[in-house]
């Protein structure tokens, strides 16, 4: 079943639980780095020539979208994962676990 951007944001906000001061080793500020969820195509680094359609939910450098890590969401599995340089590099489970894995 297809998720809406609002439903995805609700999952993330529930995990954050009001602790918006949380950061990670890359110094990401949740207020600055979270983006409006949007579906994008990413290269699957595990299967050459295959692309994945995932929801982009966070950009490490929103001012420079072609750089840094991105957190994505797979609505089919409910898992969050990481993308870098346009390539999907793995699922890490929850949003916060993925955020901390950057």
N, C-alpha and C positions, 0 to 999 in steps of 0.2 A: 504494500500500500504506500502510495506516494506521500511524502511529508511536505509540509509547508515551511517556508522560512520561519514563521512564528513558532511552529512546533519545535524546530531545531534550536532556535534561540532559547526556548523554555527549558529544553534538556540541559543546555550549557549553563543557564542561569541557576538552575536547580543544583547543579554540581558545584558551582562557585559559591552558592549559599551565602551571599552577601559579603564574602571576603574578596573585595575588588582590589585590595592592596597586594594580593598574591603576585609573585613574579617567578621567573625561572633563571637558569644559568645564562640565558641570552638577554636578560633584562627586559623582557616583554612586559609592557603595561597592558592589562586586559582592556581598559577603556580605549586605548589608542589602537590596539592591534586586532580586536574583534571587528569583523566586517559583517555587513548584511549577507546572510547566506545566499549563495548563488551557485548554480550547477555549472561545472566546468569539465572539460576533457583533459585527462592527464595520461602521459605515457606510463604503461605498466612496466616497471623495471624488472619484473619477474618473467614476463612473456613478451619477447621481442615482437614489435609490430602491433601489439594490442593496446588499446586505449581504455581507460576507465572513466565513467561519468560519476563524479563525486561532488558533494557540496563543499565549496570553499567557505570556511567559517572564521579563520584567523590568518593574518599575514604578519610575519615578523617585522617587515618593513613596509607598511601600507603606503608610504610616500614613494617607494621604489618597488612596485609590484613584481618586477622581474628578478628580484634578489631575495635572499633569505629563505627561511622555512615557511611552510604553510600548513595549517591544520585543516584536514578535510573530514567529511562525514559520509559514511555509506549508509543510505537509508534502508537498504535491504538487510544488512547485518546489525545495524545500530552501533557500529564501531567507528572510532575516530582514528585517523592515521596522519602520516606526514608526507609532504611533497617537498622536493627541492629541485631546482633547475628544471621545472616542468615535469618531473618524473615522480611517480608514487613510489615510496620506499618502504612502506609497511604500516600495518595496523597496530595500535597500542592499547586498544580497548576504550576506556573512558576518556572524556575530554581532558580531565586534569592529569591523568596518567600520560596522555600524549603531550600535553603542555610541558610537563616535567621532563619528558624524554627528548625535547628539542636540544 
